[in-house]
Amino acid sequence: MRIIPAIDIIDGKCVRLSKGDYDTKIIYNENPLEVAKSFEAHGIEYLHLVDLDGAKSSKIVNYKILEQIATQTSLKIDFGGGLKSDDDLRIAFESGANQITGGSIAVKNRAIFEKWISEYGSEKIILGADAKDEKIAVSGWLEESNEDLVPFIQDYQSKGIQYVICTDIAKDGMLEGPSFDLYSKILGEAKEIKLIASGGISTFDELPRLAELGCEGTIIGKAIYEGRITLKQLEDFIIRK
């Protein structure tokens, strides 16, 4: 299972929210590149970079930070937040993203998202399936849709999607543990999907459990910044694999 730390960006700074609520913002570091380099120094190869300003404004905003991290580290970056147009996508890839994550766009403009899958290939495009009570949420989690989570994933599987990041919004940033039951359900019903668990990771012991479930990766945010999981623990986990 891949270990994928998260850096969320507001105003060029590394922050975390709780349940996607912008009013709960905590700034953890003024310098996202510094944070990325500390991950890399501990053997971490992947990064989940979220442009929260972009998510709010519905267009890519913090691509310069993406470019900085991509050019000054060897991290493989998946980038999301506000990607709504072909131009946004071009800027993200030109700025150094290895993959992009599309969430709201996959609900609100299926035609363009399906076009991206066919144009760029399923290795490059990740489906962001963020849910509250098993309903897909959009627009930086400010809106709920009528889309049921598992059928939504299955439908995009039929269009070629391989990678899915699933965040249970009720868990995100709460340090109360991830949604093991939900991930088990997804993996049971959407066979062959490469599921990346996100939200609620609070202790190191949860990581082997997610790996046993069959998650392809896990995104870890606040647990790292709050010192619940150390970078040394993650380094040892990666080496043991």
N, C-alpha and C positions, 0 to 999 in steps of 0.2 A: 504494500500500500504506500502510495506516494504521500509525503508530508509536504503540505503547501501552506506556509504562513501567509497571513493576509496583511496588506497595508491599505488602509482606507484613507483617502485624501480629501480634506476640506481646506481651502485657502492655502494649498501647498504644504500643509502639515499632516503628520501622521496622527489619526484620531480613531476612536471607536465610539459606536453608538450602542444603545440598548434597544432591541426590537425595532431597529431602523428609525428610531425617533431622533430627529436632528437636535431637539432640545436637550437630549441626554449626552451631547458631545463631550468627550474627554480628550484633550490633546496629550498624546504620549511622547511625541518628539517633534521638534520643529524641522527636522531634516530626514525625510524619507530615505534618501540615498544612504545615510549613515545606518539606518535600520536594516536596509537591504544588505548592506555589506556585512553587518553582524550575522545575518542569516547565512550568507555565503561562507563566512569564516568557520561556521559550524557544520559544513558539509551539506547544507541544504541546497537543492538544485532548482527548486520551483518557487514561484511567487504568484499570489493572487492579488492583483492591484486594482482597487476600485476607486473610480473617479466619482465621489459623492456629489461634488459640484455639478458634474456632468449629468448624473442621474436626476438632479433637481431641475437642471436647465434644458434637458433633452437634447444635448449636443456635447461632443467631446470638449473638455475644458483643460484638464491637467496632463496633456500629452507631453509637455516639456519634462515633467517628472518621469514619465514612462521612458522618454528618450535618455534621460540622465542615467536611470537605473540600468537600462538595456545596454548602454555604451560603456558603463563603468563597472558592471558586474557580468558574470556569465550565467546569471539566473534565467531560467525559461519562464517567461511572464505570460500569464493569462490576464487580460485586461477587460474590464467591464465598467458600465456606468454611463448611461446617456447615449449609447451608440444607436443612432436612429437613421442614418443616411449612408449611402455608398461613400460619400466624402468622409464621414466619421470613420468608417471602416478603413479606408485607404490611409488616413492619417494615423490610425492606431497601428497598422502593420508597418507603415513607413517609419514610425517612431520606435519600433522594435518589439512589438507584441508578437509572441509565438502563437498565441491563440486569443480569440476574443470570446466574451460571454455575452449573449443576447438574452434578455429577460422580457422586459415590457414589449419590445419590438416583435418578439415571437408570438405575443398575444394580439397586439394591436395592428400589426402589419405582416401577416403571415407570408404574403407574396414576396416581400423584400427579403425576409429572413430565409425563406426557402431558396431564393435566388443566391443568397450568400453561401448556403450549404453546397449548392451545385457548382458555384463559381470557385469557391476557395477550398472545398473538400471538407469532409467530416473530421479530419484531424485538426483543422484550424478553428472550427466553429463549435462552441460549447453552448448547450441549452441551459439557461438559468431558470430553474423551476423552483421558485421561492413560494412557499405556501403558508397559509394560515387556516387551520382546521381543514386541511387537505384541499383548499381552494387556492388557485394561483393568485398571487398578489403582484401588482405592477406599479410603475411610476415611483421608484424608490420606496416601495411598500406602502405608499400613501393611499392606494386604491386596491380593493379586492375585485377579482373578476368572477365570472360564473364558470370558469374552467376547472374541472376536477383534475387533481394532480396526476394520478396514474394514467388515465386516458390521454391527457395532454402529452405526457412523456411518450406513451406508446404511439400516438399519432405522429410525433416527430421522429420516432425510431423508423417508422415506415417511410419517412422522407430522407433517411440516411444519417440522422444524428446518432453519434456513438457516445459522446461525453455529456453528462448531465450533472450540474451542480444543484443540489437540493438543500435549501435552507428552510428549516421550520422556524418561522419568524417569532413564534412565541418563545423559542429557546435562545434566539440570537443575542449574544452579549450578556446573557443572564448567569452564565457559569453554573448552570444547574444540570449539565449533562446533555448529550445529544439525543435525538429521536430514534433510538435503536429500533423500536417497533415499526416506525414509518419506513425506515431504510430497508428493513427486512421485507416489508410488504412490497416496496418498489422493486427490489431485487427478485422477489418471487414472481411478480407479475410482468415486469418488463425485462424479459430474459436477455442476456448478453449485453445489457447496458453497462457502460463504464460510469459508475455512480461515485460522485465526489460528495462526501458528507460535509455539511457546513452548519455551524450554529450550535452553541451550547457546550462545546468541548470545555471541560473544566479540570480534568486530572489526566495524568499520563496513562493511568490504567484503562481509560476508555479507548485508547488507540488500538491495542491488540483486539479488543472486542469488535471494533469497527472493521478491522482487517479480517477477523474470523467471519463476520457477516458477508464479506465479499466486496466491500467498498474498494474502489480502485484508488481513491485518494481521500484525504481529509484536509479541510481548511481550518487552520487554527489562528485565532486572533487574540481576543482579550486574555485568554489563559496565559499566553506568552507575556503580554504587556503587564499583567498583574503578578507575574512570577509564580503562577500556579504550575506551569510546565516550564522547565528550563531548556535553554538551547542545547545544553549538554545532554539532557535526556533524549532530545530529538536526534542529536548526533549519534548517540549510542544505538537508538532504535534503527536509524538508517544503516549504520555499520552492521548491526546484527542480521539485517535482512540479507 
